[in-house]
Amino acid sequence: MERSKCPNIDCWSGHRMIGCAPAFLRATDKLPAMAKSEAPVFISGESGTGKELVARAIHYLSHRSGFPFVAVNCGSFPDTLLESEFFGHERGAFTNAQARRDGLIAQAHGGTLFLDEIDHLPLKAQVDLLRVLQDKRFRALGGAFERECNVRFVAACNSSIGPLIDSGGFRADLFYRLCVFTVTLPALRQRAEDILPLADHFLQKHCPTNLPMPSLTSGARDALLAHVWPGNIRELENAIIRGIYLSQNASIGEDDLGLGIEARGAANREAPHSFKAAKQRVLEAFERDYLDRLMAAHRGNVTNAARAAGKDRRDLGKLLKKHRVDPKLFAVGRTGAA
């Protein structure tokens, strides 16, 4: 069977982003332009959609590509260690600080610091980070002097940060410092055209060099297209890895992918003969795409967007809530909500 083809976005030597779906291309076509700037970038998207890959693309397309790319999960450190992890410490700064240690900002000097799951950052650490973004300087724990902060910040979160700002769990001033540029990555279910090209890419990536590369049966490909992919691209990659090693012959079948009952249920719901299901899927994709473009055109201003769309503001608000489109993510440079 002929392998799926899809144009790639070359990011840096040996690495590329694969995708031809309109939603994916809209989300990534401005990355080279963003890379030319020093301003922070805020990436949002569900878990497994490729946020770190996008952050790396921005880094390696920029003039900072010869310097470190340092990635950190903001939810992985206890509150008591965060300050030391970010800023480093001098010998004797606290109990058990037996030697001087550079923090993440110093480790990323000249390069890019990627702050994943920024929404898990405690409020105290948010204040500290805001000060660094404003002053471009930091002080290690126990240090006598401030040091220059020469890094580009790229932040990411898995869900809409708007409700967290409204509840006081995330500082609005920090968000607006971080979102000079925004990238909203679509879920894999919103870019179905890319499922098979990505599957073929992972086949090539993970197949052992001493073994012939297996192909996907038509049943396996149908199962991949029917699955709802709650884990997005990461889940797809795991399915292909399973298929490579569980397959007993030269081709990978549906059962080898290990998608389970959910995949079969999705196949039954989304089969081409189900006109109602197909129509609903197309309608939802259109609505989400339209709302993304509408919010981008009006920079998150719901009132102006409703006027342009010819809809009541309240009705537009309900539609935005239905598709989990957060206007604040499009409000670049604004100081308040729409």
Beta strands, then each sheet from edge to edge (+ up, - down):
strand 1: 8-12
strand 2: 15-18
strand 3: 41-44
strand 4: 69-73
strand 5: 112-116
strand 6: 137-138
strand 7: 147-148
strand 8: 152-157
strand 9: 181-184
strand 10: 215-216
strand 11: 251-252
sheet 1: 1+ 2-
sheet 2: 4+ 5+ 8+ 3+ 9+
sheet 3: 6+ 7-
sheet 4: 10+ 11+
end
